[in-house]
Amino acid sequence: MEKNGLLPSLDSSIKEIRRISGGSSDVLINRFVSGGIHCALLCCEGMVSASVITELIFEPVTGIPQQKDARGLYRYINEELLLSTDRPEVNDYDTLFRLINSGFAVLIAEGMTGGLAFGVQGYASRGVQEPSGEGNIMGAHEGFTETIRINMSQIRRRLKSPELVMELLVKGSKSHTDLCLCYMKDRVPKELMERIRRSLDGLGTEAVLSTGYIRPFLEGERFEIFDTAGTTERPDVLCSKLIEGRVAVLVDGVPYAVVVPRLFCESFQTLDDYAYKPYYAVFIRWLKYAAFLTAILLPSLYAAIVMYHPELLNSTLFMLLVEAEKKAPLSIVTESLFALIMYEMIREAGVRLPKPTGGSVSIISGLIIGDAAVNSGLISTPLLTVTALSVLCGLVVPELEPQMTVLRLAFLIAGGALGIFGVSLLACAVLVNICSAEDYGFPYTAPFSPFRSRGMGDTLVRRSIKKLQHRGFTVEEYHE
């Protein structure tokens, strides 16, 4: 797209606009005379509000008194009329198309190499609704939407401090997607902000259509099992992260925010933890840690113990398992892999299919396939119970479900091949990978490794709000 200034001739400029847009029918060009000067108002159909552009732009501009030249017309509009609060400058065709495609109206006049832009957005958007993936009982029921400026207003409404800074960026050579950097300037280290800006400057993709397009640039280059850049769709959760000195990136068109840096322990925390009594919040957190380990290790330990270490079972339990497994035609590892992969297929089908069809998937999988597999002896009842418990425990920590799914299969193969020794060996490798993960110098496993006693008050336990308020915590304490 052209980076040069607008052509001074109105006819030539309009011809150039039509050439660049390829004659696209949604680019509207309205020619008129204002103050004796030939002008044109440019906008994109469906991106502006017809009532707003008529009342705030057309009526005032067409009533401007006679002017000597276009420069006087621009001066009169800028000094005498308040047509819009959002009025960026337009000096080239690249900026012009980016603005009209974002819901702005751009005024160009005969003899001027620049234009005036007015924010009159009126495109259809989804209203603020309850988040679907981060439910809570005691907190707010508002979530981010696909419109970046609405998301910015939700954050500002909760953090009215002037220390909150929001920087708008444009990324994507074709999509020209708006990004917003959010941070508390008195809490975030300057070095961290500089490194994040450099990372985003290296964003060379043609389009930014989801958070997945920018997260690889905000994470480390080495292989890491878990994501060191988190996401959230709740503005109240994001505000708590900003107060702790983190940086958030909003993407226009995506109802999620990317948070940097992210810690492993945060996957086991929810906003409701701070609404309950501390003792109950501690119980829930320990329950989630136990569910996380059970979701990953239960199928592998079952296979390893039954196949290689039956002496770990008491005689009664051992005989029950032998009686159940001797009728199965497949090995325990094969049965487990079959059950887990079938579950993943059923889950994926339920997610991708239309909602009216999703219910039938549950009926077919639960009542027909599951019952038939057990009754036919293809899968033993104890193994199906272990698989179901593992899957159910994985749902307790939904933020880590993708990693738990892969690790569950990997541990199952290791346990089936080498027994408990294989499970222990893979566990050490995973632990080393997690402990070595970091993002911009912030260890992913902090405050566990490296150990920070100051951070224990809101990780393994949850102290009272009064004590948490007095500690003045920021993630900069974890920086190495």
C-alpha positions as CSV (number, residue, x, y, z in Angstrom):
1,M,0.0,0.0,0.0
2,E,1.2,3.5,-0.8
3,K,3.1,5.3,2.0
4,N,3.3,8.6,0.1
5,G,1.1,11.6,1.0
6,L,-2.3,12.2,-0.5
7,L,-2.4,13.7,-3.9
8,P,-3.4,17.4,-3.8
9,S,-5.9,17.0,-6.7
10,L,-9.2,15.7,-5.4
11,D,-10.0,13.9,-8.6
12,S,-6.6,12.3,-8.7
13,S,-6.8,11.3,-5.1
14,I,-10.2,9.7,-5.5
15,K,-8.9,7.8,-8.6
16,E,-5.9,6.6,-6.6
17,I,-8.2,5.4,-3.7
18,R,-10.3,3.4,-6.2
19,R,-7.2,1.9,-7.7
20,I,-5.8,0.8,-4.3
21,S,-9.1,-0.6,-3.2
22,G,-9.6,-2.4,-6.5
23,G,-13.0,-0.7,-6.8
24,S,-14.3,-2.5,-3.7
25,S,-18.0,-1.8,-3.4
26,D,-17.9,-1.2,0.4
27,V,-15.6,1.8,0.1
28,L,-18.0,4.7,0.0
29,I,-16.9,8.0,-1.5
30,N,-19.3,11.0,-1.0
31,R,-18.4,14.2,-2.8
32,F,-19.8,17.5,-1.7
33,V,-18.9,21.2,-1.4
34,S,-18.2,22.7,2.0
35,G,-17.3,26.4,2.4
36,G,-16.9,26.7,-1.3
37,I,-14.3,23.9,-1.4
38,H,-14.8,20.6,-3.2
39,C,-14.5,17.8,-0.7
40,A,-15.1,14.1,-0.3
41,L,-16.0,12.0,2.7
42,L,-14.7,8.4,2.7
43,C,-16.0,5.6,4.9
44,C,-16.5,1.8,4.8
45,E,-20.0,0.5,4.5
46,G,-21.1,-1.4,7.6
47,M,-18.3,0.1,9.8
48,V,-19.9,3.4,10.6
49,S,-23.1,4.5,12.3
50,A,-25.4,6.2,9.8
51,S,-27.1,8.3,12.5
52,V,-23.8,9.5,14.0
53,I,-22.1,10.4,10.8
54,T,-25.2,12.3,9.7
55,E,-25.6,14.3,12.9
56,L,-22.0,14.9,13.8
57,I,-20.3,15.1,10.4
58,F,-22.6,15.8,7.4
59,E,-24.8,18.5,9.0
60,P,-22.0,20.6,10.6
61,V,-19.6,20.3,7.6
62,T,-22.2,21.2,5.0
63,G,-23.0,24.4,7.0
64,I,-19.5,25.8,7.1
65,P,-19.4,29.4,5.8
66,Q,-17.3,30.4,2.7
67,Q,-13.6,29.8,3.1
68,K,-10.7,31.1,1.0
69,D,-9.0,27.8,0.5
70,A,-8.9,24.2,1.7
71,R,-6.3,25.1,4.4
72,G,-8.7,27.6,5.9
73,L,-11.5,24.9,5.7
74,Y,-9.3,22.5,7.7
75,R,-8.4,25.2,10.2
76,Y,-12.1,26.1,10.7
77,I,-13.1,22.4,11.3
78,N,-10.2,21.8,13.7
79,E,-10.7,25.1,15.7
80,E,-14.4,25.8,15.5
81,L,-16.1,22.4,15.3
82,L,-15.9,19.5,17.6
83,L,-17.0,16.7,15.3
84,S,-15.4,13.8,17.1
85,T,-13.3,13.2,20.2
86,D,-11.1,10.7,18.3
87,R,-9.4,12.6,15.5
88,P,-6.2,11.0,14.2
89,E,-4.2,12.5,11.4
90,V,-4.2,11.2,7.9
91,N,-1.1,11.8,5.8
92,D,-0.9,8.8,3.5
93,Y,-3.1,6.2,1.9
94,D,-1.9,3.4,4.2
95,T,-3.2,5.3,7.2
96,L,-6.4,6.4,5.3
97,F,-7.4,2.8,4.5
98,R,-6.5,1.5,8.0
99,L,-8.8,4.2,9.5
100,I,-11.8,3.8,7.2
101,N,-11.6,0.0,7.7
102,S,-11.6,0.6,11.5
103,G,-14.9,2.6,11.4
104,F,-13.5,6.1,10.8
105,A,-14.8,8.7,8.3
106,V,-12.0,10.6,6.5
107,L,-12.5,14.0,4.9
108,I,-10.2,15.0,2.0
109,A,-10.4,18.4,0.2
110,E,-9.1,19.9,-3.1
111,G,-5.5,21.2,-2.7
112,M,-4.6,19.3,0.5
113,T,-2.1,16.5,0.9
114,G,-3.7,15.3,4.2
115,G,-7.1,14.4,5.5
116,L,-9.2,14.7,8.7
117,A,-10.4,11.5,10.3
118,F,-13.4,11.3,12.7
119,G,-14.3,8.3,14.9
120,V,-17.9,7.4,14.0
121,Q,-17.7,3.6,14.5
122,G,-21.0,1.8,14.3
123,Y,-20.3,-1.8,13.3
124,A,-22.1,-4.7,14.9
125,S,-20.4,-6.3,17.9
126,R,-21.3,-8.7,20.6
127,G,-22.3,-7.2,23.9
128,V,-20.6,-7.8,27.2
129,Q,-21.5,-11.3,28.4
130,E,-20.4,-13.8,31.1
131,P,-17.1,-15.6,30.3
132,S,-17.7,-19.1,29.1
133,G,-14.3,-20.6,30.1
134,E,-13.6,-18.9,33.5
135,G,-16.7,-19.3,35.5
136,N,-17.1,-18.0,39.1
137,I,-19.7,-17.7,41.8
138,M,-18.9,-14.7,43.8
139,G,-17.1,-12.4,41.3
140,A,-18.3,-10.3,38.4
141,H,-20.0,-11.8,35.4
142,E,-18.5,-9.7,32.7
143,G,-16.0,-10.9,30.1
144,F,-14.1,-9.4,27.3
145,T,-15.7,-9.0,23.9
146,E,-14.3,-8.9,20.3
147,T,-14.1,-5.1,20.3
148,I,-10.8,-3.8,21.7
149,R,-12.0,-0.4,22.8
150,I,-14.8,-2.0,24.8
151,N,-12.2,-4.2,26.5
152,M,-10.1,-1.2,27.2
153,S,-13.0,0.6,28.8
154,Q,-13.7,-2.4,31.0
155,I,-10.2,-2.3,32.3
156,R,-10.2,1.4,32.8
157,R,-13.5,1.2,34.7
158,R,-11.9,-1.1,37.3
159,L,-8.5,0.7,37.4
160,K,-9.1,4.4,37.5
161,S,-5.5,5.2,38.4
162,P,-3.5,7.5,36.0
163,E,-0.7,5.0,36.4
164,L,-2.5,2.6,34.0
165,V,-1.1,3.1,30.5
166,M,-2.7,1.7,27.3
167,E,-0.6,1.9,24.2
168,L,-2.3,1.2,20.8
169,L,-0.2,-0.6,18.2
170,V,-1.0,-1.8,14.7
171,K,0.3,-5.3,13.6
172,G,-0.2,-7.5,10.6
173,S,0.9,-6.3,7.1
174,K,-2.5,-7.3,5.7
175,S,-4.9,-7.3,8.6
176,H,-3.7,-4.1,10.3
177,T,-5.0,-5.4,13.6
178,D,-5.1,-3.1,16.6
179,L,-3.2,-4.3,19.6
180,C,-3.2,-2.7,23.0
181,L,-0.4,-2.9,25.6
182,C,-1.7,-2.5,29.1
183,Y,0.5,-2.0,32.1
184,M,0.9,0.0,35.4
185,K,3.9,2.2,34.7
186,D,4.8,2.4,38.4
187,R,4.8,-1.5,38.8
188,V,6.4,-2.8,35.5
189,P,10.2,-2.8,35.1
190,K,11.3,-0.6,32.2
191,E,13.5,-3.4,31.0
192,L,10.5,-5.8,30.7
193,M,8.5,-3.2,28.7
194,E,11.4,-2.7,26.3
195,R,11.9,-6.4,25.7
196,I,8.1,-6.9,25.1
197,R,8.1,-4.0,22.6
198,R,11.0,-5.5,20.8
199,S,9.3,-8.9,20.7
200,L,6.1,-7.3,19.2
201,D,8.3,-5.4,16.7
202,G,9.5,-8.7,15.4
203,L,5.9,-9.7,14.7
204,G,6.2,-10.2,10.9
205,T,2.9,-12.0,10.2
206,E,0.5,-10.9,7.6
207,A,-2.5,-11.2,9.9
208,V,-3.2,-11.3,13.6
209,L,-6.4,-13.2,14.0
210,S,-6.1,-14.6,17.5
211,T,-3.8,-14.6,20.5
212,G,-2.0,-17.6,19.1
213,Y,-0.5,-15.4,16.5
214,I,1.4,-13.3,19.1
215,R,2.0,-15.7,22.0
216,P,5.0,-17.4,20.3
217,F,6.7,-14.0,20.0
218,L,6.2,-13.3,23.7
219,E,7.4,-16.7,24.9
220,G,10.9,-18.2,24.9
221,E,12.4,-19.8,21.8
222,R,13.4,-23.1,23.6
223,F,10.9,-26.0,23.9
224,E,8.6,-25.6,26.8
225,I,5.8,-28.0,27.7
226,F,3.7,-25.3,29.4
227,D,2.8,-21.8,28.2
228,T,4.8,-19.0,29.8
229,A,2.4,-16.4,28.4
230,G,-1.1,-16.8,29.8
231,T,-4.6,-15.8,28.7
232,T,-7.7,-14.6,30.4
233,E,-11.2,-13.5,29.3
234,R,-12.0,-11.8,32.6
235,P,-11.3,-8.0,33.0
236,D,-11.2,-8.3,36.8
237,V,-8.6,-11.1,36.7
238,L,-6.5,-9.1,34.2
239,C,-6.7,-6.0,36.5
240,S,-5.3,-8.1,39.4
241,K,-2.4,-9.2,37.1
242,L,-1.7,-5.6,36.1
243,I,-1.5,-4.6,39.8
244,E,1.1,-7.3,40.3
245,G,3.3,-5.7,37.7
246,R,2.4,-7.8,34.7
247,V,1.9,-6.7,31.1
248,A,-1.3,-7.5,29.1
249,V,-1.8,-7.5,25.3
250,L,-5.3,-7.0,23.9
251,V,-6.1,-8.1,20.3
252,D,-8.9,-6.5,18.4
253,G,-11.4,-9.2,17.4
254,V,-10.4,-11.6,20.2
255,P,-12.2,-11.8,23.6
256,Y,-9.0,-12.9,25.4
257,A,-6.0,-11.0,26.7
258,V,-2.5,-12.3,26.8
259,V,-0.7,-11.8,30.1
260,V,3.1,-11.8,30.5
261,P,4.7,-13.2,32.5
262,R,2.7,-16.2,33.7
263,L,3.4,-18.5,36.6
264,F,2.6,-22.2,37.0
265,C,0.8,-21.7,40.3
266,E,-1.7,-19.3,38.7
267,S,-3.4,-22.2,36.9
268,F,-4.7,-23.4,40.3
269,Q,-6.0,-20.0,41.4
270,T,-9.4,-18.4,40.7
271,L,-11.0,-15.2,41.7
272,D,-13.4,-17.0,44.0
273,D,-10.5,-18.0,46.2
274,Y,-10.5,-14.4,47.5
275,A,-14.2,-14.4,48.2
276,Y,-14.1,-17.5,50.5
277,K,-12.6,-18.0,53.9
278,P,-8.9,-18.8,53.7
279,Y,-9.2,-22.3,55.0
280,Y,-11.7,-23.2,52.3
281,A,-9.6,-21.6,49.6
282,V,-6.5,-23.6,50.8
283,F,-8.6,-26.8,50.6
284,I,-9.7,-26.0,47.0
285,R,-6.2,-25.2,45.9
286,W,-4.8,-28.4,47.3
287,L,-7.7,-30.3,45.7
288,K,-6.7,-28.8,42.3
289,Y,-3.0,-29.8,42.7
290,A,-4.1,-33.4,43.6
291,A,-6.5,-33.4,40.6
292,F,-3.6,-32.3,38.3
293,L,-1.3,-35.1,39.4
294,T,-4.1,-37.6,39.3
295,A,-5.1,-36.6,35.7
296,I,-1.6,-37.1,34.5
297,L,-0.4,-40.1,36.5
298,L,-3.4,-42.3,37.3
299,P,-3.6,-44.3,34.0
300,S,0.2,-44.8,33.8
301,L,0.5,-45.9,37.5
302,Y,-2.4,-48.3,37.0
303,A,-0.7,-49.9,33.9
304,A,2.7,-50.0,35.6
305,I,1.5,-51.5,38.8
306,V,-0.7,-54.2,37.2
307,M,1.9,-55.2,34.6
308,Y,5.2,-54.9,36.5
309,H,4.6,-54.3,40.2
310,P,1.5,-56.4,41.3
311,E,3.2,-56.8,44.8
312,L,2.2,-53.2,45.6
313,L,-1.5,-54.3,45.6
314,N,-3.2,-56.3,48.4
315,S,-4.4,-59.7,47.5
316,T,-8.1,-58.9,47.3
317,L,-7.6,-55.9,44.9
318,F,-5.1,-57.9,42.9
319,M,-7.6,-60.8,42.4
320,L,-10.3,-58.3,41.4
321,L,-8.1,-56.8,38.7
322,V,-6.9,-60.2,37.5
323,E,-10.5,-61.4,37.1
324,A,-11.5,-58.2,35.2
325,E,-8.5,-58.1,32.9
326,K,-8.2,-61.8,32.0
327,K,-11.4,-61.5,29.8
328,A,-10.0,-58.5,27.9
329,P,-8.5,-59.4,24.5
330,L,-6.1,-56.4,24.5
331,S,-3.2,-55.4,26.7
332,I,-3.7,-52.9,29.5
333,V,-1.7,-50.2,27.6
334,T,-3.6,-50.8,24.4
335,E,-6.9,-50.7,26.3
336,S,-5.9,-47.4,28.0
337,L,-4.7,-45.8,24.8
338,F,-7.9,-46.8,23.0
339,A,-10.1,-45.4,25.8
340,L,-8.2,-42.1,26.1
341,I,-8.1,-41.5,22.3
342,M,-11.8,-42.3,22.0
343,Y,-12.5,-39.8,24.7
344,E,-10.5,-37.1,22.9
345,M,-12.3,-37.9,19.7
346,I,-15.7,-37.6,21.4
347,R,-14.7,-34.4,23.2
348,E,-13.4,-32.8,19.9
349,A,-16.6,-33.8,18.2
350,G,-18.7,-32.3,20.9
351,V,-16.7,-29.0,20.7
352,R,-16.8,-28.6,16.9
353,L,-20.3,-29.8,16.2
354,P,-23.3,-27.5,16.4
355,K,-24.8,-27.3,19.8
356,P,-28.1,-29.2,18.9
357,T,-26.0,-32.1,17.7
358,G,-23.6,-32.1,20.7
359,G,-26.2,-33.7,23.0
360,S,-26.5,-36.7,20.7
361,V,-22.7,-37.2,20.7
362,S,-22.8,-37.6,24.5
363,I,-25.7,-40.1,24.3
364,I,-24.0,-42.1,21.6
365,S,-20.6,-42.1,23.4
366,G,-21.8,-42.7,26.9
367,L,-24.8,-45.0,26.6
368,I,-23.9,-46.9,23.4
369,I,-20.1,-47.1,22.9
370,G,-19.1,-47.1,26.6
371,D,-21.7,-49.7,27.7
372,A,-21.1,-51.9,24.6
373,A,-17.3,-51.8,25.1
374,V,-17.6,-53.0,28.7
375,N,-20.3,-55.6,28.1
376,S,-18.4,-57.1,25.1
377,G,-15.3,-57.4,27.2
378,L,-13.3,-55.1,24.9
379,I,-12.4,-52.9,27.9
380,S,-12.4,-53.9,31.5
381,T,-14.5,-52.1,34.0
382,P,-11.6,-51.1,36.4
383,L,-9.6,-49.6,33.5
384,L,-12.6,-47.7,32.2
385,T,-13.1,-46.4,35.7
386,V,-9.4,-45.3,36.0
387,T,-9.6,-43.6,32.6
388,A,-12.8,-41.7,33.5
389,L,-11.4,-40.6,36.9
390,S,-8.3,-39.3,35.1
391,V,-10.3,-37.4,32.5
392,L,-12.6,-36.0,35.2
393,C,-9.6,-34.7,37.3
394,G,-8.3,-33.0,34.2
395,L,-11.4,-30.9,34.0
396,V,-10.7,-29.5,37.4
397,V,-7.8,-27.4,35.9
398,P,-9.2,-26.5,32.5
399,E,-6.4,-24.1,31.8
400,L,-3.8,-26.9,31.6
401,E,-6.0,-29.4,29.8
402,P,-4.0,-29.5,26.5
403,Q,-0.8,-30.2,28.3
404,M,-2.4,-32.8,30.6
405,T,-3.9,-34.6,27.6
406,V,-0.5,-35.1,26.0
407,L,1.4,-35.8,29.2
408,R,-1.3,-38.4,30.2
409,L,-0.6,-40.4,27.0
410,A,3.2,-40.0,27.3
411,F,3.2,-41.2,30.9
412,L,1.0,-44.1,30.0
413,I,3.4,-45.3,27.3
414,A,6.4,-44.8,29.6
415,G,4.6,-46.8,32.4
416,G,3.6,-49.5,30.0
417,A,7.1,-49.9,28.7
418,L,9.3,-49.6,31.8
419,G,6.9,-49.7,34.7
420,I,7.2,-47.2,37.6
421,F,10.9,-46.6,36.6
422,G,9.6,-45.3,33.3
423,V,7.1,-43.1,35.0
424,S,9.7,-41.7,37.3
425,L,12.2,-41.1,34.5
426,L,9.6,-39.1,32.4
427,A,8.5,-37.2,35.6
428,C,12.1,-36.1,36.1
429,A,12.4,-34.9,32.5
430,V,9.1,-33.0,32.7
431,L,10.1,-31.5,36.1
432,V,13.4,-30.3,34.6
433,N,11.6,-28.7,31.6
434,I,9.1,-26.9,33.9
435,C,11.7,-25.6,36.3
436,S,13.9,-24.4,33.5
437,A,11.1,-22.5,31.7
438,E,11.1,-18.7,32.0
439,D,9.8,-15.7,30.2
440,Y,11.8,-12.5,30.1
441,G,13.8,-13.6,33.1
442,F,10.8,-14.6,35.2
443,P,11.0,-18.3,36.3
444,Y,7.8,-20.1,35.4
445,T,7.8,-22.2,38.6
446,A,8.3,-19.2,41.0
447,P,7.9,-19.0,44.0
448,F,8.5,-22.7,44.3
449,S,11.7,-22.8,42.2
450,P,13.6,-20.6,43.0
451,F,12.0,-20.7,46.4
452,R,10.6,-17.4,47.6
453,S,9.1,-17.6,51.1
454,R,7.4,-14.2,50.5
455,G,5.3,-15.7,47.7
456,M,4.1,-18.7,49.7
457,G,1.3,-16.7,51.2
458,D,-0.8,-16.9,48.0
459,T,0.3,-20.2,46.4
460,L,0.3,-23.3,48.6
461,V,-2.0,-21.4,51.1
462,R,-4.1,-18.3,50.9
463,R,-3.7,-15.8,53.6
464,S,-6.4,-13.4,54.6
465,I,-7.0,-10.3,52.5
466,K,-5.7,-8.1,55.3
467,K,-2.3,-9.8,55.3
468,L,-2.1,-9.9,51.5
469,Q,-2.8,-6.2,51.2
470,H,0.2,-5.3,53.4
471,R,2.8,-7.3,51.6
472,G,2.8,-5.1,48.5
473,F,3.6,-7.9,46.1
474,T,4.8,-7.5,42.5
475,V,6.2,-10.1,40.2
476,E,9.4,-8.1,39.9
477,E,10.5,-9.9,43.1
478,Y,10.8,-13.1,41.1
479,H,12.9,-11.6,38.3
480,E,16.4,-13.1,38.0
